[in-house]
Amino acid sequence: MANPGGDKQNTQAQGHAADLGKKGLGKLGDPLRRASDFGSVLVVDDDPDTVEILCRLLETQKLRTLPAQSGSQCLEIARAEAVDVILLDVTMPGMDGLTVCAELARDERTRAIPVILVTARDDHETRVAGMKLGVSEFLTKPVNKTDLFARVRGQLEGRALAREMDQAIQEPAKE
């Protein structure tokens, strides 16, 4: 027996799926994907093996990764590419992670990108310095992959919500 309201419900569901797709919250053929299922992560560490491992882990979650092996490379990529989250090592030769954070905060193009600081030394001073520079999260090496995924997803969801709010503010009110 046919559901008398079935066609109307189907049309409403399709309209909702289309709205999600327009907002970047779904993808054609998969309208229920979460906003955190999309995004690009800039992975920065002076150790190429660490960069490769972190990139591979994030790619298993279907995230786009951008590798960098120095603070200056990080800044160059962050200014040129669409980056949603930066996973940044603290201790690097030349420009360390905290200096990179300060430079990111000074630049209008990179200021809003969430930074997850990765550190081998889990000391209070590093965390305080990072928080003063606007660091969003901290991970301690060796990185636990469950923590990595949860923190990156959390930052991606926050970023998606911020974009949605910005878009809603910029759109004229519909009556």
Backbone as a chain_set.jsonl record, in Angstrom:
{"seq": "MANPGGDKQNTQAQGHAADLGKKGLGKLGDPLRRASDFGSVLVVDDDPDTVEILCRLLETQKLRTLPAQSGSQCLEIARAEAVDVILLDVTMPGMDGLTVCAELARDERTRAIPVILVTARDDHETRVAGMKLGVSEFLTKPVNKTDLFARVRGQLEGRALAREMDQAIQEPAKE", "coords": {"N": [[0.842, -1.186, 0.0], [0.576, 2.186, -0.851], [2.175, 5.058, 0.528], [0.401, 7.863, 1.333], [1.538, 10.404, 1.817], [4.068, 10.066, 0.998], [5.432, 10.923, -1.386], [5.622, 13.666, -0.957], [7.184, 13.72, 1.365], [9.524, 12.567, 0.354], [10.283, 14.503, -1.528], [10.781, 16.637, 0.211], [12.942, 15.588, 1.65], [14.83, 15.342, -0.386], [15.147, 18.027, -1.023], [16.253, 18.964, 1.383], [18.652, 17.538, 1.351], [19.828, 18.699, -0.888], [20.154, 21.311, 0.075], [22.034, 20.819, 2.102], [24.199, 20.043, 0.537], [24.763, 22.432, -0.834], [25.703, 23.947, 1.247], [28.058, 22.768, 1.753], [27.963, 20.587, 3.37], [27.381, 18.101, 2.584], [27.709, 15.688, -0.061], [27.127, 15.129, -3.493], [25.133, 12.354, -3.93], [25.759, 11.44, -1.442], [24.418, 12.728, 0.875], [24.44, 12.858, 3.655], [26.91, 13.062, 4.826], [29.173, 14.3, 7.252], [30.343, 17.627, 8.024], [32.956, 17.525, 8.878], [34.028, 15.517, 7.425], [35.27, 16.421, 5.272], [37.986, 18.386, 4.041], [41.232, 19.936, 4.394], [44.45, 19.219, 5.604], [47.312, 20.673, 6.758], [50.364, 19.355, 7.278], [53.076, 19.639, 9.331], [56.408, 19.102, 9.987], [59.825, 18.717, 10.836], [60.902, 16.233, 10.505], [60.881, 13.961, 7.993], [59.795, 11.362, 7.998], [57.912, 11.421, 10.062], [56.107, 13.29, 9.027], [55.209, 11.855, 6.777], [53.98, 9.595, 8.002], [51.934, 10.801, 9.563], [50.467, 12.049, 7.525], [49.626, 9.811, 6.027], [48.014, 8.512, 7.941], [45.949, 10.441, 8.283], [44.961, 10.496, 5.697], [43.725, 8.023, 5.569], [41.364, 8.642, 6.653], [40.132, 9.937, 4.691], [40.923, 12.55, 4.275], [42.394, 15.457, 2.827], [45.816, 15.95, 2.527], [48.578, 18.123, 3.108], [51.909, 18.197, 2.866], [54.682, 19.534, 4.767], [58.012, 20.548, 5.602], [59.204, 22.48, 7.122], [59.078, 25.576, 8.973], [58.969, 27.83, 7.305], [58.101, 26.71, 4.897], [55.576, 25.888, 5.71], [54.268, 28.373, 6.162], [54.318, 29.411, 3.576], [52.73, 27.542, 2.125], [50.311, 27.68, 3.583], [49.508, 30.257, 2.994], [49.033, 30.113, 0.29], [47.392, 27.951, -0.369], [44.173, 26.296, 0.115], [43.681, 25.751, 3.277], [42.496, 23.931, 6.014], [43.089, 23.027, 8.589], [46.016, 23.128, 10.615], [48.583, 20.993, 11.429], [51.118, 21.107, 13.535], [54.512, 20.838, 14.301], [56.372, 21.567, 17.25], [59.176, 21.777, 17.843], [61.482, 22.638, 15.662], [64.201, 23.128, 13.383], [65.577, 26.361, 12.577], [62.863, 28.134, 11.998], [60.791, 27.754, 14.626], [57.805, 25.973, 15.825], [56.233, 27.678, 17.48], [57.012, 30.226, 16.666], [56.102, 30.121, 14.052], [53.342, 30.021, 14.566], [52.957, 32.614, 15.582], [53.521, 34.117, 13.284], [51.48, 33.196, 11.575], [49.271, 34.217, 12.925], [49.603, 36.929, 12.519], [48.983, 37.354, 9.881], [46.34, 38.142, 7.807], [45.247, 36.318, 5.965], [45.764, 33.825, 7.07], [45.111, 33.79, 9.702], [42.716, 32.71, 10.801], [42.955, 29.985, 10.633], [42.792, 26.945, 12.306], [45.209, 25.7, 14.615], [46.895, 22.801, 15.504], [49.085, 21.958, 17.833], [51.925, 19.954, 17.877], [53.905, 18.208, 20.061], [56.96, 16.977, 21.438], [57.802, 17.416, 23.906], [55.947, 17.67, 26.647], [55.342, 20.097, 28.235], [54.408, 22.608, 30.63], [55.091, 25.293, 30.049], [55.355, 25.388, 27.233], [52.735, 24.827, 26.444], [51.339, 27.034, 27.549], [52.569, 29.164, 26.179], [51.772, 28.466, 23.573], [48.955, 28.676, 23.805], [48.715, 31.424, 24.261], [49.331, 32.293, 21.759], [47.198, 31.519, 20.3], [46.789, 28.811, 19.721], [44.831, 25.973, 18.968], [44.617, 23.278, 19.806], [46.479, 20.598, 21.428], [48.829, 18.011, 20.884], [50.672, 15.225, 22.008], [53.786, 13.755, 21.224], [54.717, 10.309, 21.119], [52.138, 10.4, 18.682], [48.834, 9.548, 19.368], [46.617, 7.79, 17.398], [43.806, 7.813, 17.62], [43.328, 10.071, 19.224], [44.434, 11.97, 17.493], [42.683, 11.828, 15.229], [40.25, 12.581, 16.452], [40.788, 15.183, 17.394], [41.476, 16.57, 15.031], [39.104, 16.237, 13.544], [37.331, 17.604, 15.237], [38.296, 20.23, 15.005], [37.893, 20.634, 12.266], [35.103, 20.499, 12.135], [34.449, 22.718, 13.711], [35.529, 24.728, 12.124], [33.939, 24.463, 9.806], [31.432, 25.164, 10.859], [31.937, 27.833, 11.559], [32.335, 28.934, 9.022], [29.796, 28.531, 7.955], [28.274, 30.177, 9.617], [29.397, 32.684, 8.975], [28.614, 32.827, 6.316], [25.817, 32.874, 6.601], [25.498, 35.321, 7.89], [26.338, 37.058, 5.925], [24.455, 36.683, 3.926], [21.474, 38.167, 2.718], [18.637, 38.775, 4.834], [15.96, 36.526, 4.581], [12.536, 36.785, 3.915]], "CA": [[0.0, 0.0, 0.0], [1.392, 3.398, -0.992], [2.081, 6.072, 1.576], [-0.138, 9.053, 0.674], [2.428, 11.564, 1.961], [5.419, 9.614, 0.664], [6.061, 11.769, -2.397], [5.926, 14.954, -0.325], [8.319, 13.488, 2.261], [10.69, 12.347, -0.507], [10.662, 15.8, -2.09], [11.372, 17.405, 1.301], [14.25, 14.997, 1.959], [15.738, 15.701, -1.472], [15.432, 19.453, -0.868], [17.175, 19.086, 2.512], [19.955, 17.043, 0.881], [20.39, 19.723, -1.774], [20.605, 22.408, 0.936], [23.277, 20.4, 2.74], [25.248, 20.075, -0.478], [25.096, 23.831, -1.096], [26.431, 24.468, 2.399], [29.309, 22.03, 1.921], [27.794, 19.596, 4.418], [27.129, 16.821, 1.953], [28.268, 15.564, -1.392], [26.172, 14.488, -4.361], [25.105, 10.911, -3.727], [26.065, 11.14, -0.044], [24.038, 13.978, 1.525], [24.494, 12.83, 5.111], [28.28, 13.161, 5.332], [29.398, 15.433, 8.156], [31.268, 18.657, 7.541], [34.325, 17.143, 9.213], [34.502, 14.493, 6.492], [35.946, 17.14, 4.198], [38.962, 19.32, 4.567], [42.646, 19.73, 4.116], [45.289, 19.363, 6.788], [48.722, 20.963, 6.495], [51.146, 18.596, 8.259], [54.391, 20.278, 9.355], [57.401, 18.535, 10.909], [61.12, 18.653, 10.151], [61.213, 14.822, 10.273], [60.059, 13.517, 6.861], [59.064, 10.141, 8.352], [56.746, 11.833, 10.855], [55.17, 13.902, 8.084], [54.618, 10.786, 5.971], [53.1, 8.781, 8.845], [50.745, 11.585, 9.892], [49.693, 12.217, 6.293], [48.968, 8.53, 5.711], [46.927, 8.305, 8.904], [44.855, 11.352, 7.96], [44.395, 10.086, 4.407], [42.807, 6.896, 5.798], [40.102, 9.276, 7.028], [39.701, 10.631, 3.464], [41.257, 13.969, 4.341], [43.466, 15.903, 1.94], [46.965, 16.387, 3.315], [49.604, 18.947, 2.473], [53.112, 18.032, 3.69], [55.701, 20.588, 4.825], [59.086, 20.128, 6.496], [59.81, 23.621, 7.814], [58.174, 26.668, 9.273], [58.799, 28.699, 6.137], [57.236, 25.968, 3.958], [54.233, 25.951, 6.278], [53.712, 29.695, 5.89], [54.139, 29.526, 2.123], [51.579, 26.723, 1.732], [49.106, 28.213, 4.235], [49.119, 31.496, 2.304], [48.723, 29.851, -1.113], [46.435, 26.851, -0.519], [43.012, 26.255, 1.008], [44.057, 24.911, 4.412], [41.467, 23.964, 7.044], [43.719, 22.788, 9.888], [47.467, 22.936, 10.558], [49.18, 20.114, 12.431], [52.415, 21.777, 13.539], [55.512, 20.443, 15.29], [56.933, 22.702, 17.993], [60.631, 21.848, 17.768], [62.028, 22.526, 14.302], [65.326, 24.051, 13.181], [65.197, 27.604, 11.893], [61.649, 28.714, 12.558], [60.08, 26.736, 15.403], [56.353, 26.009, 15.716], [55.65, 28.848, 18.137], [57.267, 31.372, 15.779], [55.162, 29.953, 12.933], [52.028, 30.44, 15.077], [52.951, 34.077, 15.649], [53.434, 34.615, 11.897], [50.135, 32.88, 11.089], [48.336, 35.137, 13.589], [49.801, 38.283, 11.971], [48.539, 37.413, 8.487], [44.881, 38.065, 7.648], [44.901, 35.123, 5.19], [45.998, 32.587, 7.821], [44.761, 34.008, 11.114], [41.577, 31.895, 11.255], [43.217, 28.545, 10.496], [43.109, 26.323, 13.588], [46.512, 25.036, 14.706], [47.083, 21.755, 16.509], [50.526, 21.907, 18.094], [52.423, 18.613, 18.195], [55.128, 18.415, 20.821], [57.595, 15.841, 22.109], [57.928, 17.82, 25.315], [54.63, 18.074, 27.127], [55.575, 20.942, 29.413], [53.461, 23.687, 30.889], [55.523, 26.532, 29.382], [55.023, 25.293, 25.807], [51.273, 24.945, 26.324], [50.954, 28.425, 27.836], [53.024, 29.97, 25.038], [50.89, 28.137, 22.455], [47.628, 29.257, 24.05], [48.816, 32.876, 24.06], [49.419, 32.523, 20.315], [45.946, 31.1, 19.669], [46.768, 27.392, 19.362], [43.531, 25.378, 19.268], [44.75, 21.963, 20.448], [47.834, 20.079, 21.615], [49.043, 16.56, 20.842], [52.013, 14.859, 22.451], [54.416, 12.652, 20.502], [54.152, 9.806, 19.868], [50.733, 10.762, 18.535], [47.83, 8.493, 19.403], [45.797, 8.069, 16.215], [42.436, 8.144, 18.028], [43.373, 11.482, 19.617], [44.685, 12.736, 16.268], [41.448, 11.907, 14.444], [39.236, 13.331, 17.199], [41.143, 16.607, 17.444], [41.37, 17.125, 13.681], [37.675, 16.306, 13.214], [36.752, 18.687, 16.026], [38.692, 21.509, 14.4], [37.219, 20.74, 10.967], [33.699, 20.826, 12.389], [34.414, 24.109, 14.153], [35.809, 25.56, 10.941], [32.752, 24.404, 8.952], [30.395, 25.969, 11.514], [32.308, 29.244, 11.43], [32.057, 29.341, 7.633], [28.347, 28.568, 7.806], [27.811, 31.386, 10.295], [29.824, 33.818, 8.155], [27.753, 32.842, 5.126], [24.485, 33.289, 7.025], [25.559, 36.747, 8.202], [26.514, 37.801, 4.68], [23.26, 36.56, 3.099], [20.38, 39.044, 3.179], [17.563, 38.061, 5.539], [14.834, 36.134, 3.705], [11.254, 36.912, 4.615]], "C": [[0.886, 1.248, 0.0], [1.14, 4.35, 0.161], [1.594, 7.361, 0.928], [0.77, 10.27, 0.77], [3.853, 11.258, 1.546], [6.137, 10.506, -0.33], [6.476, 13.11, -1.806], [7.143, 14.817, 0.593], [9.596, 13.3, 1.463], [11.205, 13.658, -1.064], [11.331, 16.661, -1.023], [12.772, 16.897, 1.633], [15.268, 15.375, 0.891], [16.12, 17.18, -1.384], [16.416, 19.695, 0.261], [18.574, 18.632, 2.099], [20.614, 18.067, -0.028], [20.911, 20.909, -0.97], [21.921, 22.061, 1.613], [24.431, 20.475, 1.756], [25.702, 21.489, -0.776], [25.943, 24.42, 0.027], [27.743, 23.738, 2.61], [29.196, 20.945, 2.971], [27.498, 18.217, 3.85], [27.724, 16.825, 0.566], [27.254, 14.808, -2.224], [26.254, 12.979, -4.188], [25.379, 10.513, -2.288], [25.719, 12.36, 0.806], [24.191, 13.991, 3.035], [25.903, 12.848, 5.673], [28.407, 14.399, 6.192], [30.402, 16.402, 7.539], [32.706, 18.256, 7.799], [34.866, 16.026, 8.332], [35.258, 15.12, 5.326], [37.053, 17.981, 4.82], [40.38, 18.947, 4.222], [43.449, 20.054, 5.37], [46.727, 19.575, 6.331], [49.52, 20.321, 7.625], [52.592, 19.084, 8.204], [55.276, 19.647, 10.429], [58.719, 18.459, 10.143], [61.559, 17.209, 9.885], [60.311, 14.293, 9.156], [59.256, 12.247, 7.163], [57.801, 10.472, 9.148], [55.685, 12.445, 9.949], [54.455, 12.819, 7.286], [53.624, 9.958, 6.78], [51.805, 9.535, 9.154], [49.852, 11.789, 8.663], [48.945, 10.932, 5.945], [47.813, 8.246, 6.659], [45.717, 9.174, 8.558], [44.184, 10.985, 6.643], [43.495, 8.867, 4.548], [41.425, 7.414, 6.187], [39.55, 10.115, 5.873], [39.912, 12.137, 3.522], [42.39, 14.266, 3.372], [44.611, 16.39, 2.814], [47.938, 17.177, 2.458], [50.849, 18.842, 3.346], [54.037, 19.241, 3.622], [56.743, 20.161, 5.851], [59.808, 21.289, 7.176], [58.745, 24.669, 8.08], [57.924, 27.561, 8.068], [57.939, 28.024, 5.068], [55.789, 26.022, 4.416], [53.57, 27.282, 5.927], [53.414, 29.876, 4.407], [52.888, 28.772, 1.672], [50.292, 27.292, 2.31], [48.604, 29.477, 3.547], [48.64, 31.244, 0.877], [47.604, 28.831, -1.325], [45.234, 27.038, 0.403], [43.32, 25.252, 2.116], [42.992, 25.065, 5.495], [42.031, 23.805, 8.451], [45.22, 22.642, 9.664], [47.887, 22.076, 11.738], [50.649, 20.476, 12.453], [53.324, 21.303, 14.671], [56.064, 21.69, 15.977], [58.413, 22.862, 17.703], [61.113, 21.569, 16.35], [63.201, 23.483, 14.184], [64.869, 25.285, 12.396], [64.013, 28.231, 12.601], [60.877, 27.627, 13.306], [58.571, 26.936, 15.294], [55.699, 27.219, 16.352], [55.854, 30.114, 17.309], [56.334, 31.322, 14.575], [53.768, 30.412, 13.36], [51.912, 31.962, 15.127], [52.816, 34.682, 14.256], [52.052, 34.356, 11.3], [49.12, 33.873, 11.656], [48.44, 36.556, 13.028], [49.19, 38.461, 10.579], [47.03, 37.194, 8.39], [44.453, 36.784, 6.926], [44.963, 33.843, 6.008], [45.531, 32.641, 9.27], [43.688, 33.044, 11.633], [41.819, 30.393, 11.165], [43.554, 27.956, 11.864], [44.451, 25.588, 13.534], [46.473, 24.012, 15.834], [48.59, 21.61, 16.663], [50.921, 20.5, 18.539], [53.778, 18.785, 18.872], [55.647, 17.135, 21.445], [57.737, 16.141, 23.594], [56.589, 18.387, 25.777], [54.794, 18.899, 28.401], [54.598, 22.114, 29.456], [53.817, 24.963, 30.112], [55.155, 26.531, 27.89], [53.527, 25.46, 25.594], [50.803, 26.383, 26.554], [51.35, 29.323, 26.666], [52.128, 29.73, 23.825], [49.508, 28.752, 22.614], [47.638, 30.768, 23.841], [48.861, 33.233, 22.578], [48.189, 32.021, 19.562], [45.889, 29.645, 19.228], [45.453, 26.777, 19.838], [43.623, 24.112, 20.102], [46.219, 21.616, 20.6], [47.806, 18.567, 21.504], [50.477, 16.294, 21.259], [52.516, 13.685, 21.622], [54.801, 11.56, 21.488], [52.64, 10.019, 19.844], [49.859, 9.511, 18.534], [46.842, 8.769, 18.272], [44.343, 8.391, 16.559], [42.352, 9.609, 18.449], [43.552, 12.382, 18.397], [43.39, 12.93, 15.492], [40.402, 12.767, 15.149], [39.541, 14.832, 17.191], [41.035, 17.27, 16.072], [39.904, 17.263, 13.291], [36.993, 17.449, 13.968], [37.067, 20.049, 15.43], [38.026, 21.709, 13.037], [35.746, 21.106, 11.146], [33.553, 22.268, 12.849], [34.614, 25.072, 12.995], [34.589, 25.614, 10.013], [31.619, 25.241, 9.55], [30.686, 27.46, 11.392], [32.021, 29.756, 10.017], [30.562, 29.472, 7.398], [27.776, 29.836, 8.449], [28.186, 32.634, 9.498], [28.925, 33.96, 6.933], [26.352, 33.331, 5.482], [24.443, 34.79, 7.321], [25.626, 37.575, 6.916], [25.286, 37.731, 3.775], [22.196, 37.523, 3.616], [19.285, 38.198, 3.828], [16.416, 37.784, 4.576], [13.549, 36.211, 4.521], [10.243, 36.005, 4.01]], "O": [[1.838, 1.337, 0.775], [0.033, 4.433, 0.694], [2.28, 7.912, 0.067], [0.762, 11.102, -0.138], [4.747, 12.086, 1.717], [7.314, 10.818, -0.15], [7.549, 13.629, -2.115], [8.023, 15.678, 0.603], [10.646, 13.814, 1.848], [12.411, 13.906, -1.078], [12.323, 17.337, -1.298], [13.683, 17.69, 1.87], [16.418, 15.689, 1.2], [17.268, 17.546, -1.636], [17.315, 20.526, 0.134], [19.566, 19.268, 2.455], [21.824, 18.283, 0.051], [21.97, 21.456, -1.277], [22.821, 22.896, 1.695], [25.522, 20.924, 2.109], [26.896, 21.731, -0.954], [26.791, 25.28, -0.207], [28.475, 24.05, 3.549], [30.214, 20.424, 3.429], [27.379, 17.256, 4.61], [28.19, 17.856, 0.081], [26.578, 13.921, -1.703], [27.334, 12.398, -4.29], [25.24, 9.338, -1.948], [26.609, 12.969, 1.398], [24.081, 15.055, 3.644], [26.086, 12.666, 6.877], [27.813, 15.434, 5.891], [31.192, 16.047, 6.664], [33.593, 18.608, 7.022], [36.023, 15.628, 8.468], [35.819, 14.41, 4.491], [37.03, 18.248, 6.022], [40.687, 17.824, 3.821], [43.172, 21.016, 6.087], [47.286, 18.753, 5.605], [49.372, 20.696, 8.789], [53.257, 18.964, 7.175], [54.944, 19.655, 11.614], [58.732, 18.174, 8.946], [62.494, 16.986, 9.116], [59.099, 14.186, 9.347], [58.155, 12.075, 6.64], [56.748, 9.872, 8.931], [54.499, 12.149, 10.09], [53.234, 12.859, 7.136], [52.536, 9.653, 6.291], [50.712, 8.982, 9.024], [48.627, 11.711, 8.759], [47.762, 10.971, 5.608], [46.752, 7.791, 6.231], [44.586, 8.688, 8.545], [42.973, 11.147, 6.494], [42.589, 8.681, 3.737], [40.432, 6.698, 6.062], [38.621, 10.902, 6.054], [39.176, 12.903, 2.899], [43.247, 13.416, 3.129], [44.393, 17.166, 3.745], [48.096, 16.934, 1.262], [50.849, 19.352, 4.467], [54.168, 19.887, 2.582], [56.422, 19.502, 6.84], [60.889, 21.112, 7.738], [57.663, 24.651, 7.494], [56.797, 27.999, 7.837], [57.138, 28.686, 4.407], [54.88, 26.184, 3.602], [52.436, 27.307, 5.449], [52.378, 30.428, 4.035], [52.078, 29.31, 0.917], [49.286, 27.381, 1.606], [47.4, 29.734, 3.523], [47.919, 32.067, 0.312], [46.94, 28.852, -2.361], [45.272, 27.829, 1.345], [43.228, 24.042, 1.907], [42.623, 26.182, 5.856], [41.505, 24.386, 9.4], [45.65, 22.099, 8.646], [47.59, 22.387, 12.891], [51.367, 20.188, 11.495], [52.956, 21.359, 15.845], [56.203, 22.741, 15.352], [58.866, 23.953, 17.357], [61.148, 20.424, 15.9], [63.202, 24.539, 14.816], [63.892, 25.236, 11.649], [64.157, 28.796, 13.685], [60.368, 26.689, 12.692], [58.107, 27.936, 14.744], [54.713, 27.738, 15.827], [54.974, 30.974, 17.256], [55.833, 32.354, 14.128], [53.087, 31.111, 12.609], [50.883, 32.525, 14.754], [52.081, 35.651, 14.068], [51.514, 35.209, 10.594], [48.216, 34.316, 10.947], [47.463, 37.304, 13.06], [48.914, 39.583, 10.153], [46.514, 36.172, 8.844], [43.405, 36.222, 7.244], [44.285, 32.87, 5.679], [45.561, 31.632, 9.975], [43.75, 32.612, 12.784], [40.968, 29.607, 11.582], [44.495, 28.41, 12.516], [44.781, 24.942, 12.54], [46.075, 24.313, 16.959], [49.283, 21.192, 15.735], [50.328, 19.933, 19.457], [54.681, 19.422, 18.331], [54.872, 16.308, 21.924], [57.785, 15.235, 24.426], [56.167, 19.457, 25.339], [54.434, 18.462, 29.494], [54.048, 22.534, 28.437], [52.931, 25.631, 29.579], [54.704, 27.543, 27.353], [53.099, 26.154, 24.672], [49.954, 26.883, 25.816], [50.555, 30.148, 26.216], [51.764, 30.675, 23.125], [48.953, 29.291, 21.656], [46.682, 31.329, 23.305], [48.478, 34.336, 22.185], [48.139, 32.087, 18.334], [45.022, 29.28, 18.434], [45.013, 27.022, 20.961], [42.809, 23.892, 21.0], [47.09, 22.24, 19.995], [46.871, 17.918, 21.974], [51.386, 17.045, 20.907], [51.775, 12.741, 21.349], [55.183, 11.876, 22.615], [51.957, 9.842, 20.853], [50.11, 8.553, 17.803], [46.287, 9.865, 18.194], [43.709, 9.172, 15.85], [41.412, 10.31, 18.074], [42.906, 13.423, 18.281], [43.035, 14.054, 15.136], [39.743, 13.589, 14.513], [38.641, 15.65, 17.0], [40.558, 18.4, 15.962], [39.501, 18.3, 12.763], [36.175, 18.172, 13.401], [36.199, 20.919, 15.361], [37.64, 22.825, 12.692], [35.208, 21.924, 10.4], [32.632, 22.965, 12.423], [33.946, 26.102, 12.903], [34.245, 26.677, 9.497], [30.923, 25.949, 8.823], [29.779, 28.256, 11.148], [31.528, 30.87, 9.839], [30.108, 30.401, 6.73], [26.897, 30.484, 7.881], [27.37, 33.546, 9.363], [28.526, 35.064, 6.563], [25.764, 34.118, 4.74], [23.446, 35.451, 7.027], [25.042, 38.656, 6.832], [25.085, 38.616, 2.943], [22.037, 37.676, 4.827], [19.039, 37.06, 3.428], [15.959, 38.671, 3.855], [13.491, 35.76, 5.665], [9.099, 35.967, 4.461]]}, "num_chains": 1, "name": "protein.A"}
